[in-house]
């Protein structure tokens, strides 16, 4: 059975009586807690030349300077090379670049 209810007066009445016999009750909801995504490590992969060597660098700002070495010398073993980097707490973002270099991994 469907019953159409209407409230005289304000259409946003918080409490009261609807004509047609229905009660109006204000409901309140507690908002959900914000979602936090936590991760402790990223994996960076790139297309590589087998047996070539690369330097992996990072920075936290978009500016063109201030690249810091993550790994000085990485030798690829195939057509794809991957490295991992720990994500420090409080570091909102990181940018990475991979440079092909001539070096000897330690």
C-alpha positions in Angstrom: 0.0 0.0 0.0 1.4 3.4 -1.0 0.3 6.5 0.8 1.0 10.0 -0.4 1.9 12.3 2.4 2.1 16.1 2.4 3.2 18.5 5.1 1.4 21.9 5.4 3.8 24.8 5.8 7.5 24.5 5.3 8.7 21.8 2.9 11.7 21.3 5.1 9.9 20.7 8.4 12.2 19.0 10.9 9.5 17.4 13.0 5.7 17.4 13.1 2.7 15.7 11.6 2.0 15.2 8.0 -1.6 15.4 6.8 -2.5 11.9 5.9 -1.3 10.5 9.2 2.5 10.2 8.9 5.0 11.4 11.5 8.0 13.5 10.5 11.2 12.8 12.4 14.6 14.5 11.8 17.4 12.0 11.2 21.0 12.9 11.6 24.0 10.9 10.4 27.6 11.0 11.6 29.8 11.5 8.5 32.2 8.7 7.7 35.9 9.2 8.7 38.1 10.3 5.8 39.8 7.6 3.9 43.6 7.5 4.1 45.6 5.6 1.6 48.8 4.2 3.0 51.5 2.6 1.1 55.1 1.9 2.0 56.7 1.2 -1.3 56.4 1.9 -5.0 57.8 -0.1 -7.9 59.2 1.9 -10.8 59.5 0.0 -14.1 60.8 1.1 -17.5 61.5 -0.3 -20.9 65.3 -1.1 -21.0 68.0 -2.4 -23.2 69.3 -5.7 -22.0 72.7 -5.4 -20.1 72.5 -1.5 -20.3 73.1 0.5 -17.1 70.9 3.3 -15.7 70.8 5.8 -12.9 67.4 6.3 -11.2 66.8 9.8 -9.7 63.9 11.4 -7.8 62.7 14.8 -6.6 59.7 15.9 -4.6 59.0 19.2 -6.5 58.2 19.9 -10.1 61.1 22.3 -10.6 63.7 21.2 -13.2 66.6 21.1 -10.7 67.2 19.2 -7.5 67.3 15.6 -8.8 68.6 13.3 -6.2 70.1 9.8 -6.9 67.9 6.9 -5.8 70.2 4.3 -7.4 73.5 5.3 -9.0 73.9 2.3 -11.2 71.4 -0.4 -12.1 72.1 -3.0 -14.8 69.1 -4.2 -16.8 68.7 -7.9 -17.3 66.0 -7.8 -19.9 63.6 -5.5 -21.8 62.0 -4.3 -18.6 63.8 -3.1 -15.5 62.1 -2.4 -12.1 63.3 -0.9 -8.9 61.6 -0.2 -5.6 61.6 2.9 -3.5 60.3 3.3 0.1 57.7 6.0 0.5 58.7 8.2 3.4 55.9 9.4 5.7 54.8 12.9 5.0 56.2 12.9 1.5 53.1 13.8 -0.6 54.6 13.0 -4.0 57.7 12.1 -5.8 58.8 12.4 -9.4 61.3 10.0 -11.0 63.5 9.9 -14.0 65.7 7.2 -15.4 68.9 8.1 -17.2 71.0 5.7 -19.3 74.6 5.9 -18.1 77.9 4.0 -18.5 78.7 2.7 -15.1 79.6 -0.4 -13.1 77.1 -1.5 -10.5 78.7 -2.0 -7.0 
